[in-house]
Amino acid sequence: MKIGVIADDLTGANATGVRLSKQGFSSATVVYRDKIPVSQQLDAVCIDTDTRYANQETIMKRMKKAMQSFREWDAKVVCKRIDSTIRGNIGLEIDTMLDEIEENSMAVVVASFPDSGRISSGGYLLVDGVPVQETGVAKDPVMPIKESFIPGIIQNQSKQTVGHIGLDKVLAGHSFLKKALNEQIEKNNKIVVVDAVTDEEIDTIAETIAGIQSVKIIPVDPGPLTAAYSRAFLHQFVESNKTIVTVGSVTTLTGRQLRYLIDKTESNPVYVSAERLATLSTSWEEEVQRAIAEALERMHTNDVLIITTYEENSRIVDFKWKAELENTSQDTLAKRITDGLAKITRLVMEKTEYPIQGCFTSGGDVTASLCAVCMASGIKLEDEVLPLAAYGKMIGGHFPGHPIVTKGGLVGDKKAIYSSVKHLKSTYTKRSAKL
């Protein structure tokens, strides 16, 4: 899949190209006068039009030339890189791109660059907490910035109607944001400014607009949205690939982490009864088979399949009483739970029609059981997702080379499992970008 980016200056083109490289794309920067290099390995190109301070005629001429180059190169995604302090004739550049693409198209502008202290809220661009009009760019000798309201700035430069979606819709999640975007489409607003304060919110915007099929989207931003959208757009072609999250921990921290993951991914977990697994009786196998059947059905609608014994307000297993009742040890019954979760996970991986892009396990006991049940001799460690959470690949067994992230039950903040799942998805997408 080929990604095309039009930037109004060379440093901006390079900065965005580097972000695409980090997503697994092979990137290059060229100037508008030159042809895109002929290379089978190149799948992301940033064209510098050098138009930040150009006149309207020059802007339109160079933008059209860049768009023609991308058509000839067969770019599947075309993005617009803008200055992080919204200098330049952004409105005219967006108008030209919209005219060049097709009638049924829309530009989504996210002016935020959180890593550089640029955020947008209420439609206003803040630089390190200061309205952009109060910063040094207000004294730009060629094109001073005299206001901070992003929709207003673009509207003054564009022939299109500019809409705005506030931070509340982004924070509400994909469903609410998609509804807000569809409302903008119905109003025929061809340019929509969307607020974002964090990279996570930019990811939410990227994933949401990548799923909109009714119009062709042009991401417009200083770099983060372009990288996130390109990753999300590519992931659509491997969307049938699933991630399995297996959690046996019963800590309140795990509960918060699962709730955050569920809210972010809109997943519907498969809840496994710890009570029915903590036994040597036939209820163990019955619960395993029940959970497998439910999980295979749930796969059709969930990209992230959560298999867990943690359920809010559920009764904690009385291991001492059950061990005495079944004349066995508490450790044996505890291991029956982790072995049950491991068997469910393994058989789901074997029986599902969907490729599994990776697994996440919480708790050392669950991880050990999964490796044992899958006959893996170990995990080849490759990366640290966050402190005490590791990414690696299974060694040998039924799933050699299978990606897995492992984390302790008391590790990380509320975002820890979600971050681990994102890491699995990002790593898989990087591999896909190279195919």
N, C-alpha and C positions, 0 to 999 in steps of 0.2 A: 504494500500500500504506500502511495506517494503523498507526501505532505508539502504544500507550498506556502510560503510565508512572504508577504510583502512588507518591507520595513522602510521607513523614511530616512534612515541613516545607517551607516555601516556598523557602528558599535551595537546598536539595537538589534540589527540582523544577527550579529555574532552571538550576542547574549541569548537570544531566543534559540538559535541553532544549538548552542551548548545544552540548553534545557531539553531539547528534543533528543540530543545524543544520550543524555542521562536516562531517557525513556527507552533506549535501545535502538533508536533510529540512527542511520548513518547520514550525517548532516554536512552541508557545505553552504558557504555564502558566495554569491556572485553579484556583480553590479549589473544594472539594467541594460547596459550596452552589450554585455556578453551573453553568449548562449549557455544554457545549462549543460554542464559537463556530461558527456556520454559515459555512464558507468552503471553496470548492472547492480552494484552494491549500494549506490546512492539512493536513499528513499526519503530524504528531507532536504529541501533547498530553500534558503532565504535570499530573496532578491532585494538588494539595496537600491531604491529609486532616487535617493538623495533629494527628497522633495519637501523636507520640513519647512524650508523658507522659500520654496519655489512659487511662481505665479500659477494661476489656475490652469492656463493653457498647458504649461509644462507638466503640472501634476497629472492632468487627464491623459496627456500623451504617454507619459512614462508608466502610469498605472495600467493603461490599456496594453502597452507593450509587455509588461510583466504578466498580465493575465493571459495574453496570447502565448507567451512562453510556457506557462503552466498548462494551458490546453494542449499544446504540442507535446509536452512532457507527460501528459495524462495524469496530472495530480488529482487525487480523489478528494482531498481536503485542501481548501485555500483559506488562509488566515491573514489577519491584518495586525501587524505589530505597531503599537503607538508608543509615544514617549510617556514615561512614567509620571510626568508632570503635565500631561495633556497639551503640550505645545504642538504646533503644526495645524494644517488644515484638515483635521480628522474627518469632518463631515463630508467634504468634497471627495476625499479618498474613498470613504465608505460608499458614497453615492456611485462613484465610478465602478467599484467592484460589483455592487448590486446590479447595475445596468449591464455589466459584462457577463454576469452569471446567467440569470434567468429571471423572469417575472416573479416566480414563486420562490422568493428568497428573503432572508432576514439577517441582519447583523446583531449579534449580542455583544454588548460592550461591558467588559469588567475591567475598570481602570486600576484595580488594586494590585499591589505587589508587596504583600506583607513582609517578606524578607528584607525589603528595602524601606520599610516604614511607610509605604503608601497603602492606605485603606480608603474604602468608600462607604459612607453611611448616610442615609437620607438623600442620596444622590450627590453628596458633597465629597470631594477628594481632599483627604487630609494627608499631609506629609509630616511624619513624626508628631502627629497630633495637632498640627497647625494647618488651617485652610491654605490650600495651595496659593491663593492670591496674596497671602501674607508672607510667602517665602521669596527667595531670590529670583524666581522666574517672573515675578511681577515686574522686574526691571529688565527683562529680556529686551535688548535693543531693537530686535526685528519684530518679534511677536510676543509682547508682554501679556501675561495671564492676569486678567482683571476681575475674574469671578471664579468661584470654586464649584458651582453647580454644574455637574458634568452634562446632564441632558440639555441645559441651557446653552452651554458652549457649543455642543454638537449641533443643536437646532439652528443656531445662528450661522452655521457653515453648510447646512444641508437643505436639500429641497424636500426631504422626507419628513414625516411626522415621527418625533422621537418619544418613545414611552419610557417608563421607569418602573422597576420592581424593587421594593424595599427589602431590607435585611430580614424582616419578619417572615417573609415568604420563603427565603432561603433557609432560615433556621428551622422552619416547620417541616422541611424534608422534601424529598423528590416529588411526592404526589401533589403537595400544595404548590410547589414551584412550577411543576409542569402545567397545572391548571392556570396559574398566573401567566405563563408564557403563551398558552393557547388563547387566553383572553386578549393578549396583545396582538396575536396573529389575527384574531377575529376583528379587531379594531383596525387592521391593516397598517399597524405601526411597523415600518420596515427596519427601524433601528430601536433597540431596547437596551437601556442601561440597567445593569443589575448590581446591587450592592454586595460587597464581601469584605470581611475583616480578617479572616484567616485563610490559610491554604486549604484547610478542610472544607470551608464553605465554597472555595473555588472548585474543589473536586466535586462537590454536590452539584454545582451549576454545570460543570463539564459533563458529568454523567447524565444529567437530566436533558441537556440539549442534544447530546449524542443519541438519545432515544427518540427524539422528535423526527417523524418521517414526513409530516405534511408540508414542510418547507425545507429548503436548503439553507443551512446555517453557516454564517461567516463569524467565527470567533474574532473579537477585536480586543486587544489587551497589550500590556507591556511584556508578556511572556508566560506567566504561570498558567493562564487559561488555555493558551495554545498548546502547551505541553500536556496538560491534563485532558483536554478535549481530544487531542490526537491519540492519546493512550486509550481513552474511553471509546472513541470511534473504531479503533483497531479491534478493541475487545469485542465489539459487536459481531465480528466475523468468527469469533471463538466463544460466543456467548453460551453455547451449549455446554461448555466446560464448567464444572462445578467445584466448589470448595467444601470440604467437610470439616466441621468443628466438633470435636469430641471433648466433653467437659464432665468430669466426675467430682470436682471439688464442690464442697458445700459451704464455703466461706461467704460472708456477706459481700466481700470485695468481688468475688466471682459473680455473685448475683448482679452487682452494679455493672460489671463488665459485660455480662450477657444481655442485660437490659439495654445498654448502649448499642451493642451490636444488633440486637433485634430491631431497635428503633431506626438505626441507620440503613439496615439492609432490607427491612420489611420482611424478615424471615419468620416462618412459623415453626418453632422447634418441635422435634420429636422428643417428648418427655418419656424417659424410661424409669420404671419403678425400681428404686433402690431396694425397697422392701422385698420385691419378688426376685431380685437378683441375689440378695444376701441369703442364700440358702443352698443346700445340697439336694433339694427336692426337684420335682419336675417343673415347678413354676419358673425355674431359671430358664430352661429351654423354651418354655411357652412364651415368656416375656421377650426373650431374644428374637424369636420368630415374629412375634407381633410387631416389635419395633422395626425389624427389617422391612416388613411389608408396608408399614406406615412411611418409613423413610424413602422407599422406592417410589411410592406414590407422591410424596412431598417433593421429590426431585423435579417433577414436571413444572413446578411453579416457583421453586426456591433456587436461586443461584448459590446461596450459602446454606448448606444443610447443617443444622445444629442438632446434635445428638447429646442429650444431657440428662443426668439424674437430678440436676438442681431445678427445683420448682418452688417459686415463692409460696411461703406458708405451708410447705409440705412437712410431714412429720419426720423427725430424724430417726433413723434405724436404731433400735436398742440391741446393739451387737452382743452385749453380755447375756441378755435374756435369750436371744436366738441361739447363741453358741451353746448355752446350757441345754436348750430344748433339742438341738440337733446333735449334741454330744461332739462338738468340734471346737476349734479355736476361733476367737474373734478375728485374728489375722486371716484365717482361711475364708471367712465370710466376706471380709473386706476385699480380698483378692477376687472373690467370685464376682463382685460388682465391676471391678476394673476389667476382668476377663470378659464379662458380658458386654461391656461397652466396646471392647476391642473386637470381639467377634461380630457384633452388629456392624461396626465400621468396616471391617474387612469384607464381610459378605455383601454389604451395600456396594462397596467398590468393585467387587467381582460381578455382581448381578446387574448393576445399573447400565442402561443404554448410553449414558452420558460419560464422556471422558472426565476424569477428576484431575484438576490442575494442581491440587495440593491439599494437605491435611494440616489441621491445627489440633494440638492436644494440650490440655491444661492439667498439670500435676504429673510428677515423676512416675507414680504408680500406673497411671493410665498410659503414659508413653511407653513404659517398659512392657506392659501387657500387649499393647498394639504391636510393638516390634516382635514380641514372642509369637503372637498369634499369626503375624504375617511372615514369620520365619526369617526376619531380617537379622543379620548378625551385628548390626549397629547403624549409626547415622554418621555420614560424612558431613562434617560441619563446614559451612561456607561463609556465614555472615551473622552478625548480631542485629536483630530487629530492634531491640531495646534492651536495657540492662536485665540480665537473667532470662532473656528470651532469645533462642537461637534458631537460625534457619539452616537446614541441611537437606541431605537426600539419603533415603534408605539404602543400606548396603545389602545386596543379595535378597534372598527370599522371594515372595510372590510379586513384590513391586519394586524391583531394583531401580534405583535412580529416582524414586518418587519423592517430590518435594514435601517437606514437613517443617512446621514451626512448632517448637515446644516451649512451654512456659510454666513456671511454678504457679500454684494456686494463689499465693499471696504476693504475686509480683505485678507491678505496674499500676497505673491509674485506671479510671473507668474506660479509657479508650484503648487499653492494651490489647484486648482480643481483636477489636476492629482494626487496629494498626497492623496486627499480625496477618489478618486476612488480606488487608490491602497490600502488604508486602508480598504475599503469595501471588496475588493477582498481578501486581506490577512486574514481578520476576517472570511470570508466565508470559505477559504481554511483551516483555523485552525479548524473550526467546522467539515469540511469534513474529516480531518486527524483523528479525534477521532471516526468517524463512523466505 
